[in-house]
Amino acid sequence: MTSIAENITQFRKTLPDNVLLIAVSKTKPESDILEAYNAGQRVFGENKVQELVTKAQNLPGEIKWHFIGHLQTNKVKQVLPYTSLIHAVDSLRLMKEIDKEAGKIKKQARCLLQFHIASEESKFGFSLEEAEEIFQNNPLQEFLNIEFCGVMGMATFTDNLSLVRKEFKTLFDIYQSLKKKYFVDSTSFSEISMGMSDDYKIAIEEGATMIRIGSSLFGERNYH
Ligand SMILES: *Cc1c(COP(=O)(O)O)cnc(C)c1O
């Protein structure tokens, strides 16, 4: 097996310049994160609030922590101070809570809107219609403390790569529609977070600007 440092170096060599590698370190020990850090990696993704906060408190301050999991409204306050990007904003209620808590700590909360693009039932995320309805009824100015940075999605967990590609294309189209309708003047709304260890190459071909890679960097996880 290759080392974490070698995996990081290998990824850096092959990724286009405009694609940000997010090292998904959930469930992995701080020693693994430090190994990646020493190989030059600065952006890490976590999907549990307490785990992110503990790691952020213990590890170097230069690390940028991305929260990539489903965020419950009652945990916004806890995670916000440590998070540089929230990937999976999937309800109006959550948007309002993030805006409120960010205001209290005088922070611009950088957020991506999560879209449901997979054919699986269980995944979270808006449809394009739901997101449009939100921005029709709640103009952007209502979210003074949120910086909307783009969209995020997860493809179906399947070997059917043409389905995966189709779902990534859907997310790209959603991004374009929102950009045109609500974010024409925004320089921030520019990110498409899609692609994991098994499908990131397709994601990049379909326009990803951020990929979230866990097992290909750190090895298999014991639990999800
Ligand atoms: C765990 C996770 C990843 C990384 O998955 P790998 O298959 O290990 O690369 C990416 N995105 C999200 C939202 C995750 O929860």
PDBQT file of the ligand as one rigid body, heavy atoms in Angstrom, charges set to zero:
ROOT
HETATM    1  C1  LIG A 301     -17.153  10.209   2.996  1.00  0.00    +0.000 C 
HETATM    2  C2  LIG A 301     -17.498  11.241   2.017  1.00  0.00    +0.000 A 
HETATM    3  C3  LIG A 301     -16.677  11.480   0.892  1.00  0.00    +0.000 A 
HETATM    4  C4  LIG A 301     -15.423  10.685   0.575  1.00  0.00    +0.000 C 
HETATM    5  O1  LIG A 301     -15.740   9.401   0.118  1.00  0.00    +0.000 OA
HETATM    6  P1  LIG A 301     -14.603   8.410  -0.459  1.00  0.00    +0.000 P 
HETATM    7  O2  LIG A 301     -15.373   7.442  -1.274  1.00  0.00    +0.000 OA
HETATM    8  O3  LIG A 301     -13.957   7.777   0.726  1.00  0.00    +0.000 OA
HETATM    9  O4  LIG A 301     -13.651   9.195  -1.268  1.00  0.00    +0.000 OA
HETATM   10  C5  LIG A 301     -17.057  12.508   0.034  1.00  0.00    +0.000 A 
HETATM   11  N1  LIG A 301     -18.160  13.253   0.249  1.00  0.00    +0.000 NA
HETATM   12  C6  LIG A 301     -18.971  13.045   1.312  1.00  0.00    +0.000 A 
HETATM   13  C7  LIG A 301     -20.165  13.909   1.483  1.00  0.00    +0.000 C 
HETATM   14  C8  LIG A 301     -18.666  12.037   2.221  1.00  0.00    +0.000 A 
HETATM   15  O5  LIG A 301     -19.485  11.846   3.274  1.00  0.00    +0.000 OA
ENDROOT
TORSDOF 0
